[in-house]
Amino acid sequence: SITLFNIFLNEADELSRRLATTLAEWAMELTPPVPPQCESLAHALAGNSATVGYEDLSTLARALEHALGRAQRAQRFSEAEGQLFERAAEDIRQLLHQFAAGFLRSVDA
């Protein structure tokens, strides 16, 4: 229904905003560990996206969730790794905005 669609979009927009902001702030310093809330935000986005049938977004969010989980054990991070996490979070936001506008884009591997 349109009501559930709007609930999903509002929740996913807030989750993705928090994820992108937190990762961008962390990437400025690259101080271990990656903020633990990022993994749970990605997890929620993956689950919510799967619930509404947006598998590409769910797959990307799940991959980010798993990468963030593995990153919890890292002792240091490169600038490229920080940029990769930031890019994934921004891709999630872009996919959501396009989905809200009625466009489905494939995920950039």
Backbone as a chain_set.jsonl record, in Angstrom:
{"seq": "SITLFNIFLNEADELSRRLATTLAEWAMELTPPVPPQCESLAHALAGNSATVGYEDLSTLARALEHALGRAQRAQRFSEAEGQLFERAAEDIRQLLHQFAAGFLRSVDA", "coords": {"N": [[0.841, -1.186, 0.0], [0.289, 2.345, -0.364], [0.664, 3.669, 1.999], [2.371, 1.969, 3.512], [4.533, 1.982, 1.772], [5.348, 4.672, 1.961], [6.037, 4.731, 4.674], [8.212, 2.949, 4.663], [9.987, 4.426, 2.976], [10.409, 6.772, 4.5], [11.557, 5.739, 6.886], [13.798, 4.37, 5.834], [15.127, 6.474, 4.615], [15.93, 8.016, 6.827], [17.538, 6.132, 8.222], [19.538, 5.692, 6.256], [20.589, 8.258, 6.005], [21.688, 8.682, 8.556], [23.59, 6.624, 8.535], [25.278, 7.356, 6.356], [26.193, 9.868, 7.238], [27.501, 9.241, 9.676], [29.509, 7.47, 8.795], [30.912, 9.194, 7.072], [31.886, 11.106, 8.866], [33.512, 9.462, 10.472], [35.361, 8.603, 8.536], [36.923, 10.8, 8.139], [38.824, 10.753, 10.11], [39.556, 8.072, 10.413], [39.898, 6.425, 12.614], [40.187, 3.465, 14.407], [37.676, 1.695, 16.249], [35.43, 1.157, 13.416], [32.461, 3.001, 13.762], [30.202, 1.243, 15.783], [27.408, 1.423, 15.432], [27.019, 1.721, 12.752], [27.057, -0.759, 11.484], [24.665, -1.878, 12.46], [22.822, -0.07, 11.414], [23.14, -0.501, 8.645], [22.305, -3.153, 8.602], [19.587, -2.901, 9.311], [18.67, -1.422, 7.107], [19.12, -3.287, 5.054], [17.354, -5.37, 5.767], [14.83, -4.038, 5.802], [14.657, -3.212, 3.142], [14.613, -5.656, 1.804], [12.165, -6.575, 2.709], [10.33, -4.957, 1.354], [10.841, -5.806, -1.152], [12.946, -4.787, -2.64], [15.511, -5.89, -3.859], [18.124, -5.345, -4.915], [18.98, -3.092, -3.471], [18.829, -4.164, -0.906], [20.777, -6.174, -1.107], [23.14, -4.661, -1.475], [23.177, -3.177, 0.931], [23.36, -5.29, 2.729], [25.854, -6.379, 2.022], [27.476, -4.221, 2.759], [26.926, -4.175, 5.481], [28.123, -6.633, 6.291], [30.786, -6.167, 5.591], [31.358, -4.024, 7.286], [31.073, -5.331, 9.715], [33.25, -7.108, 9.623], [35.231, -5.197, 9.59], [35.283, -4.27, 12.154], [37.239, -5.583, 13.532], [39.608, -4.622, 12.596], [42.809, -3.036, 12.815], [43.798, -0.735, 11.718], [43.024, 1.618, 9.11], [42.921, 2.298, 5.62], [42.868, 5.244, 3.555], [41.504, 4.711, 1.208], [39.857, 2.583, 1.973], [38.159, 3.856, 3.783], [36.927, 5.629, 2.001], [35.613, 3.809, 0.363], [33.658, 2.712, 2.084], [32.213, 5.064, 2.566], [31.322, 5.618, -0.048], [29.67, 3.413, -0.57], [27.633, 3.881, 1.311], [26.635, 6.301, 0.337], [25.778, 5.453, -2.191], [23.66, 3.829, -1.409], [21.909, 5.789, -0.413], [21.407, 7.216, -2.795], [20.179, 5.225, -4.343], [17.842, 4.866, -2.854], [16.608, 7.404, -3.122], [16.163, 7.444, -5.87], [14.463, 5.244, -6.068], [12.271, 6.216, -4.649], [11.438, 8.089, -6.478], [10.492, 6.489, -8.43], [12.239, 5.031, -10.007], [14.278, 2.244, -10.693], [17.477, 1.324, -10.151], [20.318, -0.592, -11.024], [22.733, -2.021, -8.816], [26.001, -0.777, -8.433], [28.638, -2.829, -8.792]], "CA": [[0.0, 0.0, 0.0], [1.018, 3.61, -0.401], [1.028, 4.002, 3.378], [3.572, 1.207, 3.852], [5.605, 2.489, 0.911], [5.824, 5.916, 2.562], [6.712, 4.388, 5.932], [9.525, 2.428, 4.287], [10.838, 5.504, 2.477], [10.787, 7.654, 5.607], [12.489, 5.027, 7.765], [15.036, 4.101, 5.106], [15.827, 7.743, 4.417], [16.57, 8.363, 8.1], [18.63, 5.176, 8.452], [20.631, 5.919, 5.303], [21.197, 9.543, 6.344], [22.533, 8.457, 9.734], [24.706, 5.784, 8.116], [26.19, 8.144, 5.525], [26.802, 10.911, 8.07], [28.416, 8.621, 10.639], [30.682, 6.973, 8.069], [31.677, 10.339, 6.571], [32.611, 11.667, 10.009], [34.558, 8.501, 10.841], [36.363, 8.535, 7.472], [37.813, 11.955, 8.247], [39.894, 10.406, 11.055], [39.902, 6.659, 10.211], [40.304, 5.868, 13.898], [39.457, 2.239, 14.734], [36.963, 0.898, 15.245], [34.323, 1.781, 12.713], [31.375, 3.126, 14.734], [29.384, 0.016, 15.746], [26.03, 1.645, 14.985], [26.959, 1.64, 11.287], [26.684, -2.132, 11.125], [23.24, -2.089, 12.727], [22.065, 0.733, 10.444], [23.17, -1.237, 7.37], [21.471, -4.343, 8.8], [18.182, -2.479, 9.239], [18.383, -1.069, 5.708], [19.051, -4.526, 4.269], [16.111, -6.069, 6.098], [13.667, -3.266, 5.351], [14.624, -3.24, 1.675], [14.169, -6.997, 1.405], [10.744, -6.679, 3.033], [9.532, -4.329, 0.298], [11.176, -6.434, -2.418], [14.005, -4.071, -3.356], [16.626, -6.808, -3.627], [19.425, -4.722, -5.184], [19.325, -2.262, -2.316], [19.05, -5.084, 0.208], [22.064, -6.837, -1.327], [24.196, -3.686, -1.21], [23.194, -2.888, 2.369], [23.844, -6.504, 3.416], [27.296, -6.449, 1.792], [28.086, -3.197, 3.604], [26.8, -4.672, 6.86], [29.127, -7.676, 6.522], [32.103, -5.525, 5.537], [31.505, -3.257, 8.527], [31.291, -6.308, 10.78], [34.651, -7.548, 9.546], [36.08, -4.04, 9.868], [35.357, -4.048, 13.608], [38.459, -6.217, 14.043], [40.792, -4.004, 11.968], [43.636, -2.182, 13.665], [43.969, 0.534, 11.019], [42.284, 1.714, 7.856], [43.485, 3.178, 4.597], [41.942, 6.251, 3.05], [40.668, 4.04, 0.197], [38.815, 1.815, 2.669], [37.188, 4.831, 4.267], [36.175, 6.12, 0.849], [34.736, 2.735, -0.1], [32.499, 2.682, 2.984], [31.431, 6.272, 2.289], [30.68, 5.475, -1.352], [28.57, 2.452, -0.431], [26.539, 4.557, 2.021], [26.058, 7.28, -0.592], [25.038, 4.688, -3.203], [22.393, 3.431, -0.781], [21.043, 6.98, -0.4], [20.988, 7.508, -4.166], [19.21, 4.203, -4.743], [16.578, 5.171, -2.177], [15.988, 8.575, -3.736], [15.663, 7.041, -7.184], [13.318, 4.363, -5.812], [11.153, 7.093, -4.272], [10.996, 8.762, -7.7], [9.952, 5.492, -9.344], [13.277, 4.428, -10.824], [15.079, 1.192, -10.077], [18.801, 1.268, -10.757], [21.121, -1.699, -10.557], [23.825, -1.67, -7.916], [27.352, -0.792, -8.982], [29.413, -3.849, -8.063]], "C": [[0.881, 1.243, 0.0], [1.46, 4.015, 1.008], [2.3, 3.278, 3.782], [4.775, 1.648, 3.017], [6.209, 3.756, 1.52], [6.528, 5.676, 3.889], [8.107, 3.864, 5.633], [10.45, 3.553, 3.864], [11.304, 6.418, 3.603], [11.806, 6.993, 6.525], [13.831, 4.813, 7.075], [15.826, 5.377, 4.866], [16.561, 8.146, 5.693], [17.739, 7.429, 8.409], [19.813, 5.452, 7.539], [21.33, 7.248, 5.57], [22.148, 9.387, 7.524], [23.77, 7.636, 9.37], [25.74, 6.604, 7.333], [26.916, 9.21, 6.352], [27.837, 10.329, 9.021], [29.673, 8.115, 9.949], [31.537, 8.124, 7.535], [32.491, 10.976, 7.698], [33.758, 10.76, 10.42], [35.698, 8.519, 9.815], [37.313, 9.734, 7.495], [39.008, 11.649, 9.143], [40.44, 8.996, 10.844], [40.425, 5.999, 11.499], [39.498, 4.605, 14.185], [38.756, 2.379, 16.083], [35.982, 1.754, 14.452], [33.189, 1.895, 13.729], [30.42, 1.929, 14.649], [27.956, 0.223, 15.27], [25.906, 1.562, 13.472], [26.542, 0.251, 10.828], [25.196, -2.36, 11.347], [22.363, -1.257, 11.793], [22.006, 0.033, 9.093], [22.287, -2.48, 7.454], [19.985, -3.989, 8.669], [17.793, -2.115, 7.814], [18.247, -2.313, 4.839], [17.733, -5.249, 4.512], [14.878, -5.351, 5.596], [13.533, -3.294, 3.835], [14.164, -4.597, 1.155], [12.668, -7.157, 1.638], [9.873, -6.076, 1.939], [9.903, -4.842, -1.093], [12.231, -5.719, -3.239], [15.313, -4.819, -3.097], [17.996, -6.186, -3.886], [19.884, -3.875, -4.003], [19.621, -3.135, -1.102], [20.411, -5.758, 0.096], [23.228, -5.899, -1.021], [24.302, -3.396, 0.291], [23.715, -4.086, 3.16], [25.356, -6.65, 3.229], [28.037, -5.423, 2.644], [28.043, -3.623, 5.067], [27.902, -5.678, 7.18], [30.539, -7.09, 6.509], [32.363, -4.72, 6.811], [31.727, -4.18, 9.722], [32.723, -6.802, 10.803], [35.598, -6.413, 9.93], [36.199, -3.755, 11.367], [36.65, -4.602, 14.194], [39.741, -5.58, 13.494], [41.509, -3.081, 12.952], [43.887, -0.81, 13.045], [43.241, 0.459, 9.685], [43.016, 2.639, 6.895], [42.418, 4.2, 4.191], [40.993, 5.626, 2.028], [39.553, 3.229, 0.852], [37.735, 2.743, 3.221], [36.309, 5.353, 3.146], [35.211, 5.072, 0.314], [33.484, 2.643, 0.768], [31.596, 3.894, 2.741], [30.652, 6.137, 0.984], [29.5, 4.508, -1.284], [27.374, 3.109, 0.259], [25.86, 5.586, 1.12], [25.276, 6.584, -1.713], [23.685, 4.245, -2.66], [21.429, 4.613, -0.786], [20.528, 7.302, -1.806], [19.949, 6.501, -4.655], [17.848, 4.468, -4.11], [15.865, 6.357, -2.819], [15.441, 8.249, -5.121], [14.445, 6.135, -7.056], [12.089, 5.201, -5.475], [10.578, 7.813, -5.487], [10.459, 7.787, -8.755], [10.948, 4.837, -10.272], [14.016, 3.356, -10.042], [16.376, 1.088, -10.85], [19.527, 0.071, -10.196], [22.267, -1.171, -9.702], [25.152, -1.762, -8.655], [28.193, -1.759, -8.159], [30.658, -3.247, -7.451]], "O": [[2.067, 1.184, 0.325], [2.511, 4.633, 1.18], [3.214, 3.891, 4.334], [5.902, 1.678, 3.511], [7.429, 3.898, 1.588], [7.513, 6.348, 4.197], [9.078, 4.277, 6.267], [11.582, 3.633, 4.341], [12.475, 6.796, 3.65], [12.802, 7.611, 6.9], [14.882, 5.049, 7.671], [17.057, 5.365, 4.907], [17.712, 8.577, 5.627], [18.81, 7.885, 8.812], [20.959, 5.45, 7.986], [22.542, 7.354, 5.381], [23.27, 9.893, 7.502], [24.87, 7.923, 9.843], [26.934, 6.545, 7.624], [28.116, 9.423, 6.179], [28.933, 10.873, 9.154], [30.78, 8.306, 10.453], [32.764, 8.032, 7.546], [33.649, 11.342, 7.502], [34.86, 11.237, 10.688], [36.869, 8.458, 10.189], [38.4, 9.671, 6.92], [40.084, 12.218, 8.961], [41.625, 8.742, 11.061], [41.289, 5.123, 11.454], [38.268, 4.65, 14.208], [39.219, 3.116, 16.954], [35.74, 2.917, 14.776], [32.974, 0.957, 14.497], [29.89, 1.631, 13.578], [27.344, -0.711, 14.752], [24.809, 1.356, 12.953], [25.761, 0.11, 9.887], [24.533, -2.973, 10.509], [21.274, -1.694, 11.418], [20.949, -0.023, 8.464], [21.6, -2.822, 6.491], [19.226, -4.69, 8.0], [16.702, -2.462, 7.362], [17.362, -2.386, 3.986], [17.076, -5.688, 3.568], [13.979, -5.972, 5.029], [12.426, -3.389, 3.306], [13.415, -4.675, 0.181], [11.981, -7.804, 0.847], [8.807, -6.607, 1.626], [9.356, -4.38, -2.094], [12.396, -6.017, -4.422], [16.11, -4.437, -2.239], [18.942, -6.469, -3.151], [21.042, -3.941, -3.591], [20.563, -2.867, -0.357], [21.12, -5.898, 1.093], [24.197, -6.303, -0.378], [25.4, -3.376, 0.846], [24.43, -3.916, 4.147], [26.064, -7.007, 4.171], [29.1, -5.718, 3.19], [29.016, -3.449, 5.8], [28.544, -5.584, 8.227], [31.384, -7.473, 7.318], [33.472, -4.741, 7.346], [32.482, -3.848, 10.636], [33.34, -6.905, 11.863], [36.648, -6.651, 10.527], [37.127, -3.067, 11.793], [37.106, -4.14, 15.24], [40.84, -5.964, 13.893], [40.888, -2.439, 13.8], [44.154, 0.16, 13.755], [42.892, -0.619, 9.203], [43.64, 3.621, 7.297], [41.23, 4.025, 4.459], [39.812, 5.97, 1.986], [38.431, 3.192, 0.346], [36.544, 2.444, 3.134], [35.099, 5.504, 3.31], [34.116, 5.405, -0.137], [32.375, 2.513, 0.249], [30.371, 3.771, 2.713], [29.476, 6.494, 0.911], [28.451, 4.761, -1.877], [26.232, 2.917, -0.159], [24.637, 5.721, 1.145], [24.229, 7.075, -2.135], [22.682, 4.282, -3.372], [20.257, 4.455, -1.127], [19.353, 7.624, -1.982], [18.966, 6.87, -5.298], [16.816, 4.31, -4.762], [14.653, 6.315, -3.034], [14.372, 8.73, -5.498], [13.504, 6.241, -7.842], [10.992, 4.924, -5.961], [9.385, 8.113, -5.531], [10.027, 8.198, -9.832], [10.559, 4.16, -11.223], [14.339, 3.541, -8.868], [16.382, 0.801, -12.047], [19.375, -0.254, -9.018], [22.705, -0.03, -9.851], [25.394, -2.706, -9.407], [28.429, -1.534, -6.972], [31.43, -3.952, -6.802]]}, "num_chains": 1, "name": "protein.A"}
